[in-house]
Amino acid sequence: MPKNKRIRRSDPTAASSAPYSLSDKSSSNNNDASSSRNKPEGASNLVAPNTSLGQHFLKNPAVVTAIVAKAGLKSTDTVLEIGPGTGNMTIPLLQQSKNVVAIEYDTRMVREVLKRVEGTSSERKLKVIQGDAIKTRFPFFDVCVANVPYQISSALVFKLLSHRPMFRCAVMMFQEEFALRLTARPGEALYCRLSVNCQLLAKVDQLMKVGRNNFRPPPKVESRVVRIELRNPPPPVNFTEWDGMVSYILSICVYTFCCKDESKLYIEPTASTNCAFI
């Protein structure tokens, strides 16, 4: 037998660089499918969060359990979840409600959360809408649960306050300072337009504080969970006119009266003026 043929036959590089056969691919796909079918409900691979979208995945199961418990879900409830991420909270929500409608902006997360319920009894109970939660029309729901991306917190709260038909409650996690603004009282440093409008239209309760190390990756600030319940019936005010008045009054607070000299009083703009007296 020629030497070159012996070398080629014993050369391990040739075997390792050869393309997979169709049978190898089929076997690999079958193994992957079998692995997916045998995967327990709620299992998930690590997916890199996109922090530019405000993604910080809640990784502590105890915190997830506490948030779901505070939502007070019923077996007949339709739950709206905003920003399900990889589905860490979606799974227990599905287990305790009639169905869950999740709104997710990131297409990677849409695939991930759908993959987690694929082939399980919860698959038919979950509907995922890919889109911007602020621009997407909300479906009917009884309870809203959300680990809110911080950059849409204010817009989302105002959208929920104006949502009709009324829902029973919203249990939401926000950046700590934002959450405290929701319940700030007149005279406090955090009292602002958000405080005025939110307390006019809803009852807000502080539920729990969540440390930054409960997230992946950890955010720069601490978080808080709040419960929002719309006032029913709503107050008899034209909210557009009311909000315009509140915005105008609070905008006056960016000015402070200063005495330039003994004979003249003028108004000097400043960004540090405390508006808490309004």
N, C-alpha and C positions, 0 to 999 in steps of 0.2 A: 504493500500500500504506500503511495507517495507520502513523503514527510509533511508536505503542506496540508494535506487532508487531515493527517493526524492532529496537527496543531490546531486546525480550524475546529475539529470536533471537540478538542479539550479546552478551547478558548472560552472562558466563562463570560467574557465581555460580549461575545456574539449573542449568547443566549439572553443576557440581561437587557440588551438593547433592542431585541426583537419586539415588534408590536404584539399587543394582546390579540388572541384569536377571538372570533365571535363567541365561541363557547366560554372562553374565559370571561368576557364582558358579561355574558348572560348569567354566568355563575356569580360574578361580583354583584350584579344588579339584584339577583335573587336574594343574595345574602343581605344586601342593604335593605331590601324590602322586608325580609324576614325580621331584621333587626328593628326596623321602624314599627312593624306590627307588634313585636314583643316589648316595645318601649312603654313603660308605665305612663299613665296619664299624669301630666305635670312635669315630666322630665324635660330638660332643656340643655342644649349646648351653650357655651359662652359666646355671646355675640358682642362685638365691640360697639359701645355706645357712641353716638355722634353728639359730642358735647356742644357743637355749634347749633344744634336743634334743642339744646337744653335737656338732653337725655342723661338722667342719672337713675340707674335701675335700683329699685328697692330690693335688697338681697336678704334682709332679715325676716325669716318666716314668722317670727313672733309678732313683729310689727304688722305684717300683712294680715295675720289672724285678728289682731286687735282692731284694725281699720274695718275689716269686713264685719266684725261683731258689732261695732258701733254704728254701722249702717242699718242695723235692725231689719234685715231682709226677710221677706215672706216668700213662701214657695210659689206664690202667684205673681211675683214682681218681675217687671221688665227693668233691667239695669242698663244705664248708659255709662260706659267706661270711656274716658277720654285719655288717650295715650297709654294703651295697654303694654307697650314695650314688648318684652319677651313673654308676657303672659303670667308673671308670678302672682298677680292679683286676680287675673281673669279666671284661672282654674277654680279657686274657692268661691268666686262669685257665681260661676256656672253651677256649682254644686248646691248652692243655697237659694237659687232663684229659678224662675220659669225660663228666662232666656236673657242673653247679654248682647247688646249692640255696642261694638267697640269702634271708636274713630281713631285712626292712626295715620299720621302723615308720612312716616318712613316706610317705603315699600319693603325693606328688609324685615322690619318688625311685623308687617302684615303677614309675610310668609312664615315667620317664626311662630307667631301665635296660632296661626291656622295649623301648622305642623304639630303643635303640642296637643291638639285635640283630634287630629286625624285618626280615624279608626276607633274612636272612643264613643261612649254613650253621650258625651257632651257636644259632639261635633254638630249635631242638628240644632243645638240650642244657641250656637254662636253665629253672629253675623258681624263681619268686619267691613267697615267703610273706609276706604283709603282717601284721605283728603285733609284739608286744613279745618280744624275744629271750629275756628272762628267764622269761616266762610260756608261751612256745611250746615244745611238745615237739619236741626235735631229731629229725630223721630219721637213718637210718644214714648215716655218712660216714667217709671214710678220713683226710682232712686238713681242719683248720679254719684259715681265713685271715681275719683281721679287722683293720680300723682301728677300734678300739673307742671308742665314746663314753665319755668319762672317767667319767661318773656311774654307769655300770653295770659298771665294770671288776671290782670285787671280787665282785659277785654272779655275773658271767659266769664268772670263774675257778673259783669254787666249784661252779658248775653243770657245767662241763667236767670237773672233777676227779672228780665222781660219775657222769659219763655212762657208760652201758653200752649196747651193747657197746663195748669199748675202741677208740679210734682211734689212728692211727699217730703223729700229732703235731699241734700247733696252733702256727701262727706268727702272732703278734699284736702289734699296736702299742699301747702304753700311754703315759700320762703318765710322764715320766722317773722321778719319785720312786716312783710305784707299781711300775714295772718293777724298780727297784733293791730294793724291799722283797721281791720274789719270791725274790731270791737272797741277801738279807742273812744274815750269819752271827751266831751268838751273840757278844755283846760289841759289836756295831755298833749305832749309834743308830737305824737303820731296822728292826732286828729286831723282829718283832711276830707276832701270831696268824697273819696271812697267810703270813709266812715259814715258820713252824713247819709249818702244814698243807700248804702247797704243796710243801715239800721232803720231807715225809713220803710224799706220794702221787705225786710226779712229779719228774723231772729237768728243771731249768730252765737254759737257756743265754741269756746276753745276746748278741744278734747284731749290732746296729748302733744308732747314735744318729742321730736324725732331727731336724734343726733346725726351728724354728718357721716359718721362711719357706718351707718346702716345702708349706705348707697354704694353703688359701683358705677363710675368712680366717685369718691366723696366730693360733694360740692364745697364751695368756699364758706357756706353759711349753714346754720342750723335750720330745721324745718318744723312746722307745726301742722297738726290736723285739726280742721274746724268742721262744724256741722252747720249748714245753712238751711233754714226752713222759711219759705215764703209766707208772708202775712196773708191770711185768708179770712175775710175779704181784704184786698189790697187797699191802701189809703186812697181817699177820693181826691187825688191830685193829678194834674197833667204833668207827667214825669219829664217831658221834653222842656216845658217851661220851668219846672222846678230845678232841673239840672242846670239849665242855662243861668238861673238866678244864683245857684250855689257856686258855679264856676266863676261868675262875675265877682261875687263877694270875696271868694278866696283869692282871686287874682289881685285884689286890692292889697292883699297882705305882702306883696313883693315890694311894697314901698314903705319907707319909714320916714317920719317927719324929723328933720334935723334943723338946727339953727346955725346957719352959716355965719351970721353976725348978729348983733343985738337988734338990728332994724329990719331983718328980712327972714322970713320962714320959707323954706322950700322943701320939695319932696325928692328924696334921694333913693333910687332903686337899689335894692339889696336882695341877694338870694338867700341870706341867712336869717331873715326875719321869721320869728315864731308866729305861726298863724293860728295857734291853738285857742285864741280867745274868741274865734268866730263860733 
